[in-house]
Amino acid sequence: MFRTNSKGPISGSAEGRGDNIDWELRPGGMLVQRRDDGAAAAGPMIRVKVSHGSYQHEVSIPAQATFGDLKKLLAQETGLEPQEQRILFRGKEKENDECLHIVGVKDMAKVILLEDPASKERKLEEMKRNEDIAKACQKVAEVRAEVDKLSGKVSAIEMAVSGGTKVAEQDFVVITEMLMIQLLKLDGIEAVGEAKVHRRIEVRRVQNYVDTMDALKAQNANPLCNKTVAVTTQWETFDNGVGSLNAPSGTATTRITQEWESFD
């Protein structure tokens, strides 16, 4: 005997057996055994021909499976996720919960697979975004190569100035201008995502080199301003202690004498 429940599956026990079987009422009034989640319904296997653009696929699936089950199989064949698929049978799009055998899908039946337009548009936008990121990264890499060359010149000037060698002021002007040109190039790069991060790092790097050149230019113009001048003071010590950093040792003794001159 079977008992029905309007809010859930039908349950009962097979005659002559003690195990319980869960049943479900499918569209069209057919009573079938309830499937486990993700498992196809029991039943004979059929082959379904799927047309996807210029590609043709053939998959085997239980006749009582749903179009949602079919989409899961086709995801492995086409690379399209189930939510990205639209399946048409006899000119009508089918919902995921519709059963193949109920709508008339038989062995060697043909269905059409289309990619969901919204999903396709998102993929196109993502592809364009990735292309833009790749182009921006390439432009940043080109600027980085130029900055690498200039960094060697900055290091050479830094060594010269630190060693006390006088460097022509024009050398500072030329290198600084070349660094500023690279900053302008970076500013003109439209970058998003990963490319934006690379551009920001390179901008900071160039700015650091510009600051270094300004500091070296100032040091080159005033070489004494950054040198330490050692001053040694020699004190001469006198007998009375004047000029000495230390008080004279011993106790000073004062002797007072009075000499009187006698007049007639």
Secondary structure, DSSP 8 states (H G I E B T S, - for coil): -EE--TTS-EEEE-TT--SEEEEEE-TTS-EEE---TT---SS-EEEEEEEETTEEEEEEEETT-BHHHHHHHHHHHH---GGGEEEEETTEE--TT-BHHHHT--TTEEEEEEE-HHHHHHHHHHHHHHHHHHHHHHHHHHHHHHHHHHHHHHHHHHHHHHTT----HHHHHHHHHHHHHHHHHHHT----THHHHHHHHHHHHHHHHHHHHHHHHHHHH-TTTTS-----------TT-TT-SS--SS--------------
